[in-house]
């Protein structure tokens, strides 16, 4: 068991040498033996209880000492945890998925996006769509055993899905949602060839985006003309997250086809990123695709940065922990995050990640300003850190659940604790009128001026910037059915066995049901999470069915469903099997 640490501000009382007598004397003779026997018996009883009921004993100790289990976060290994399905909650999530899917199928089958209030669909381009919602949802149907829904979706893919569209689609989104969805459907359907056929067709079209001087792929792809297209809004630049979140999909495509080109194109990106490493191991959100280098821009774990950090770990796990270069890159980056981005809030000491914003001085010198802003997207990190702690930073091959601190490196213990605390913080951002978390929060710092701005109504730790009473809510206040917190809850439950993660997931699910569900079918985004009655935005993001409901289903399902030892999930929650790599890593 981890040592319960003394809390800040508390003192430990010890008898002073030569101090006054307590009035107690040690038993002598037979009384002394009886005392020893009783003492040993009591110690044995405590040991047995600690072995059988560690959480209960920890709670008693916490109440007695005033300390908190959160101080240590690592639990004692060796006792049983209940990974059986919570059938009632699992099935409630299945019904929610059906409520979403059947409305989409009724009103917008084949369209990229769905608008549940107006009962219609829309496509991402004027040339037509490529079935974003269908491809993104099929593997969820297979997991949930929704055979009839799956058969109809498969029929649409086989007969109507076409990528011959003379229009520009986002390379990253098309890869993680459509290509990832097709690859996962191929695996979960016992290798139905139609899904691989479509995946190869799409993968070949996307490959053209990698034809740049550095090998970094372009932001857009014209699928019909099979050519990469630069982003006119950011000339010469590509997003770090977008170029570094294609690797799981293209490497798996090589495994399935024996065609090395997919692997090599995707891996070249990682070699470029490693060579361009900025001290102290953090990445800005933009790179120059001509020169293959980072440019001065924000450093953050939210939009345009998030999944780069996520895939460092997942690339190592995908190839059965055989490619040490990804483990080294991951550990290097997590060290940098811990040293430069992890912060604590003013009052409740919530752990969060800040952003670094570049600023130029009068003489052109570059400095970095720390900003206490955290996107909801960052909430993936808590579960990812806990998973990384028991894989990349484990001292043994298979760490038991829950893990013991003695089986992890000091960095692993650190990352586990930080991950658990980040999840608590993300749950704290759900403490709104709706129980839903906003898109972006800012954390209090002494110089923020929030007290005077809100005239006595300022929150203690975090707030939604610009959300003033009586004014139209900013985009930061939205909840758009995002999955990141429930993703972390799923991972945390699988690696810890702690029931609180299921409890928190159920709270989020109930809030979605209460405030996002449209009775005629589907779910809609909420304009302001702190406003009642709620106002809706007429849009159901595809990741509701692909990620949010899938991760909730897996949270309540038996842990034998897609075990983390055998699967890695892409950033859109599409599961790929772990494999031994067919190629040797091409860089170090």
TAMO-V924884 format. One record per pair of residues at least 24 apart in sequence whose C-alpha atoms are under 6 Angstrom apart, sorted by sequence separation. I is the first residue (numbers start at 1). GAP is how many residues later the second one is. D is the distance in Angstrom with one decimal. If there is no record, write none. Layout:
i=I gap=GAP d=D
i=I gap=GAP d=D
This chain:
i=389 gap=26 d=5.9
i=547 gap=26 d=5.3
i=389 gap=27 d=5.7
i=385 gap=30 d=5.5
i=386 gap=30 d=4.6
i=386 gap=33 d=5.5
i=385 gap=34 d=5.1
i=440 gap=36 d=4.8
i=382 gap=37 d=3.8
i=439 gap=37 d=4.9
i=127 gap=38 d=5.9
i=439 gap=38 d=5.9
i=438 gap=39 d=4.8
i=439 gap=39 d=5.5
i=382 gap=40 d=5.2
i=438 gap=40 d=5.2
i=439 gap=40 d=5.8
i=136 gap=41 d=5.3
i=382 gap=41 d=5.2
i=438 gap=41 d=5.2
i=135 gap=43 d=5.2
i=136 gap=45 d=5.1
i=240 gap=45 d=5.1
i=480 gap=45 d=4.4
i=132 gap=46 d=6.0
i=135 gap=46 d=5.2
i=139 gap=46 d=4.9
i=239 gap=46 d=5.7
i=240 gap=46 d=5.3
i=479 gap=46 d=5.7
i=239 gap=47 d=4.7
i=479 gap=47 d=5.2
i=171 gap=48 d=5.6
i=238 gap=48 d=5.6
i=478 gap=48 d=5.6
i=171 gap=49 d=5.0
i=238 gap=49 d=5.5
i=478 gap=49 d=4.6
i=170 gap=50 d=4.5
i=171 gap=50 d=5.7
i=237 gap=50 d=5.5
i=478 gap=50 d=5.0
i=169 gap=51 d=5.4
i=237 gap=51 d=4.7
i=477 gap=51 d=4.9
i=168 gap=52 d=5.8
i=169 gap=52 d=5.4
i=236 gap=52 d=5.8
i=237 gap=52 d=5.8
i=281 gap=52 d=5.2
i=168 gap=53 d=5.3
i=216 gap=53 d=5.6
i=168 gap=54 d=4.3
i=167 gap=55 d=5.1
i=281 gap=55 d=5.7
i=300 gap=55 d=4.8
i=299 gap=56 d=5.8
i=299 gap=57 d=5.0
i=165 gap=58 d=5.7
i=166 gap=58 d=4.3
i=298 gap=58 d=5.7
i=165 gap=59 d=4.4
i=298 gap=59 d=4.7
i=164 gap=60 d=4.4
i=241 gap=63 d=4.9
i=245 gap=63 d=5.9
i=376 gap=63 d=5.2
i=481 gap=63 d=5.8
i=241 gap=64 d=4.7
i=244 gap=64 d=5.2
i=376 gap=64 d=5.7
i=483 gap=64 d=5.8
i=487 gap=64 d=5.7
i=239 gap=65 d=5.7
i=375 gap=65 d=4.4
i=483 gap=65 d=4.3
i=490 gap=65 d=4.8
i=241 gap=66 d=5.4
i=374 gap=66 d=5.9
i=241 gap=67 d=4.5
i=374 gap=67 d=5.5
i=373 gap=68 d=5.9
i=180 gap=69 d=5.9
i=373 gap=69 d=4.4
i=172 gap=70 d=5.2
i=351 gap=70 d=5.8
i=372 gap=70 d=5.6
i=351 gap=71 d=5.5
i=372 gap=71 d=5.3
i=216 gap=73 d=5.5
i=302 gap=73 d=5.3
i=1 gap=75 d=4.6
i=214 gap=75 d=5.9
i=302 gap=75 d=5.3
i=350 gap=75 d=5.6
i=214 gap=76 d=5.6
i=302 gap=76 d=5.1
i=435 gap=76 d=5.6
i=213 gap=77 d=5.4
i=214 gap=77 d=5.9
i=301 gap=77 d=5.6
i=214 gap=78 d=5.1
i=436 gap=93 d=5.9
i=401 gap=94 d=5.9
i=402 gap=94 d=4.4
i=401 gap=95 d=5.5
i=434 gap=95 d=5.6
i=433 gap=97 d=4.6
i=432 gap=98 d=5.3
i=380 gap=104 d=4.7
i=379 gap=105 d=5.2
i=383 gap=105 d=3.9
i=379 gap=106 d=5.2
i=382 gap=106 d=5.8
i=377 gap=107 d=5.9
i=380 gap=108 d=5.4
i=383 gap=108 d=5.1
i=383 gap=109 d=5.1
i=345 gap=116 d=5.8
i=318 gap=250 d=6.0
i=320 gap=258 d=5.9
i=319 gap=259 d=5.9
i=320 gap=259 d=5.8
i=318 gap=260 d=4.8
i=319 gap=260 d=5.2
i=320 gap=260 d=5.8
i=319 gap=261 d=5.2
i=319 gap=262 d=5.5
i=325 gap=263 d=5.7
i=77 gap=325 d=5.2
i=77 gap=326 d=5.2
i=75 gap=327 d=6.0
i=77 gap=327 d=5.2
i=76 gap=328 d=5.2
i=74 gap=331 d=5.9
i=73 gap=344 d=5.4
i=184 gap=390 d=5.7
i=184 gap=391 d=5.7
i=181 gap=393 d=5.9
i=176 gap=396 d=5.8
i=116 gap=406 d=5.4
i=137 gap=408 d=5.8
i=133 gap=409 d=5.3
i=137 gap=409 d=5.1
i=136 gap=410 d=5.4
i=81 gap=416 d=5.6
i=103 gap=418 d=4.8
i=103 gap=419 d=5.6
i=117 gap=421 d=5.5
i=99 gap=422 d=5.7
i=100 gap=422 d=4.0
i=99 gap=423 d=5.8
i=115 gap=423 d=5.1
i=115 gap=424 d=4.5
i=115 gap=425 d=6.0
i=114 gap=426 d=5.6
i=93 gap=460 d=5.9
i=90 gap=463 d=5.4
i=90 gap=466 d=5.0
i=86 gap=470 d=5.2
i=85 gap=471 d=5.6
i=85 gap=472 d=4.4
i=85 gap=473 d=4.2
i=84 gap=474 d=4.6
i=83 gap=475 d=5.7
i=83 gap=476 d=5.5
